[in-house]
Amino acid sequence: MAQPEKYLDLPLEEVIGDRFGRYSKYIIQDRALPDARDGLKPVQRRILYAMHEERNVYDKNFRKSAKTVGTVIGNYHPHGDSSVYEAMVRMSQDWKMRNVLVEMHGNNGSIDGDPSAAMRYTEARLARITSELLRDIDKETVDFILNFDETSEEPVVLPAKFPNLLVNGSTGISSGYATDIPPHNLAEVIDAVIMRMDKPQAGVDDLMSVMKGPDFPTGGIVQGKDGIKKAYETGRGKVIVRGRAVVEDLRGNRQQIVIDEVPYEVNKANMVKKIDELRIDRKVEGIAEVRDETDRTGLRIVIELKKDANSEGILNYLYKNTDLQVTYHFNMVAIQDKTPKLLSLPQMIDAYIQHQKDVVTRQTAYDLRKAKDRAHIVEGLKKAVSILDQLIVTIRESKDKQDAKKRIMEAYGFTEVQAEAIVMLQLYRLTNTDITMLEKEADELQRNIEEWESILASEKKLHQTIKKDLKQIRKTFADPRKTVIEDKIDELRINIEVMVASEDVLTSVTRDGYIKRTSLRSYAASNGEDLALKEGDHLTSLIELNTTDKLLLFTNKGKYLVIPVHQLPEIRWKDMGQHISNLVSLNKDEQIIKTIPIREFKDDHYLVFFTKNGMIKRSELKLYDAQRHSKPLIALNIKKGDELIDAHMTDGSYDVFISSNTGYGVWYEESEVSVVGQRAAGVKAIQLKDGEHVVSGQVFYSTASPSLVLVTQRGACKRMKLQEFEKSGRAKRGLVMLKELKNRPHRVKGLFAVEDNVQFSAQTENGEIHTISPWELSAKDRYSNGSFVIDTDNYGQVTEVWKEAPYEKPFEGSEE
């Protein structure tokens, strides 16, 4: 009869939680994180121990890697062969390890990320320094546990006679924890350990006087001493690591950038490819060629520059946009007392010192025990030599070895251990000289016993022993620091000229928000005619600029955009521009109302804003220098129901003229408007009555005397001289500019301050556009309504008035 199957009815959460908890514990303790004492992960420790056990050491011949991998998998680490081999290869890579632990013959990979040769091709042995990690492991210095199949034993930790965790660093990701400990200079770390032993209260500042910071095998430059200090204090921090680059002069006024050190753990081939892509995509101007000239003599990347290129600017651009400069994040997590802990530098050093105290104490106790055992035997041998003839007679009369031992113990008072040594004695030892050798050995053993007993009895002596050992290792293995430490992080300033090919272009913006840049050649080929426009749209700005310039665009909602000219779509003059919404996200009812070209955001320049409800605001231009170009930013705080109608750039010495729809105009100096912050709302510009609003805000030099041209809804146009008005103060009602009629009074649709003969366009209700030439009209006084220039009975009232966009060259002949 079949046995009924048994099922456990358990909640899924409990089962998953329990299993994942066990898995996490295994990953954290036995795979991904290093031990705080010897700085090794389990797979690394097992590889080194297996090679040590197999006598695959630095003073013996190299041995096939596959043999070692087989031993590790068979005896200690029941996992995939590739994971074991890759761990072994990494310990042999001198661009990953500050002091390599394994020496390898054959292809062990490269800094370009090339894979190593298969393990059947490569040969390996332990490096000389690794013998210091394993020294005295056979003296019961560390605990051993049974291996996975309980056929042999493996060490829980290595004796680690030098602080490997700090010297070689570590990197790993487990579940819930990750670690990133950078490599350091052996001599500096040993000096820091000795300092901490001499002065247990030594803090991070003291330790950093001898241990400056990370020392990467690939050299480079580390910037940010504060970041190092924070990492050493807390276990977490970040520094900037950059490759070493120099600018060399070539013939013909040309230069080249030569890189001979790259940041730690950066793939050189990928970095070179990225630099070359920047050249191909013209993200950076001035690079002629990128070559990787690395060979067996050393790393060398050459970036050849074009004639008169800005080498410093290009180098800064490469630091900012490639892996020639990276951020290294310290995250110093290691296993201490079977628990993952974020350790500060003093804690790491203390963990190592405590480990060495344990190791040296156990080693000394072992040596002492062995010495006492040997001294006991030597004492017996000395006594045996003195009664040799009697002993020989007694042994010859015995039946066997056991009987001989028993007889000499009874007859002469030897202990069993001494008797065993006597009966095992070889005949050649029974010479006259033997007694002197035994006495010499006994004296030496006695000296050692006294020395070891004193070490066990005194912590000071124990410390001296550890320090003596560390100093000897430093003397043998120390090498000069490879990485340069710099206090401050360089601020990278990149001139736009480095990134953009300097070229003069024509930028055009339309009322409906279509924008483009056009080559001057394309414009000239069309004689400036046949501009593609949507029906009912018109040009608001046509400016010749350089690709290194910027455009400030303001919207009716009080927002602004900073658009570098080189980012504008390049489109032929005869083709329609791209809508602004393709470059940045605008609201549906948002329109571009003003375009201001900028070469640089100067300190002594201002922006003046006018709103429909009679507010004026003045702010410093430099506040509007935004680095983000992807979305609109706030230019001024607009109240509900209000909107921005105009914006102008000034140098602080302008006058302003504001006009309301009912024909009142006020004129005063811009200095009447105090300078406020970017997001402020501004102050009252003109006194308005109910139903009134501002139609126009104009600015002009205080020394200028422009004509004022206004157009009304009834199709009348009027030109006045500025002298018709008197300057007053801000927020006044102003002076009247129209004759008030009882029936169908005129209302201002547009007002402009102009100094030269420009034309205006007016659109009427039936959609027709009419051209107005105000200079054909004689100047009038303030109290007239001007001359009718549009037949509104036939075409409908005027709905919109604008100044024809002139072809501008704003920066011609000056920096402004």
ABEGO torsion letter per residue (X at the ends): XBBBBBBBBBBAAAAAAAAAAAAAAAAAAAAABBBAAAGBBAAAAAAAAAAAAAGBBAABBBBBAAAAAAAAAAAABBBBAAAAAAAAAAAABAAABABBABBBBEBAEBAAGBBBBBAAABBBBBBAAAAAAABGAAAGABBBBBBAAGABBBBABBAGABBAAAAAEBBBBBBGBBBBBBBBBAAAAAAAAAAAAABAABBAAAAAAABAEBBBAAEEBBBGAAAAAAAAAAGBEBBBBBBBBBBBBBBGGBBBBBBABBBBGBBAAAAAAAAAAAAAAGABBGBABBBBABBAAEBBBBBBBBBGBBAAAAAAAAAAABAABBBBBBBBBBBBGGBBBBBBAAAAAAAAAAAAAAAAAAAAAAAAAAAAAAAAAAAAAAAAAAAAAAAAAAAAABABAAAAAAAAAAAAGBBAAAAAAAAABBAAAABAAAAAAAAAAAAAAAAAAAAAAAAAABAAAAAAAAAAAAAAAAAAABBBBABBBBABBBBBBBBAAAABBBBBBBBBBBAAGBBBBBBAAAAAAAGGBGBBBBBGBBBABBBBBBAABBBBBBBAAGBBBBBBAAABBBBBAABBBBBAAAABBBBAABBBABBBBBABBBAABBBBBBBAAGBBBBBBAAAABBABAABBBBABBBBBGBBBABBBBBAGABBBBBBBAAGBBBBBBAAABBBBBAABAEBBABBBBBGBBBABBBBBBAABBBBBBBBBAAGBBBBBBAAABBBBBBGBAEBBABBBBABGBBBBABBBBBABBBBBBBBBAAGBBBBBBAAABBBBBAABAEBBABBAAAAEBBABBBBBBBBBBAABGBAX
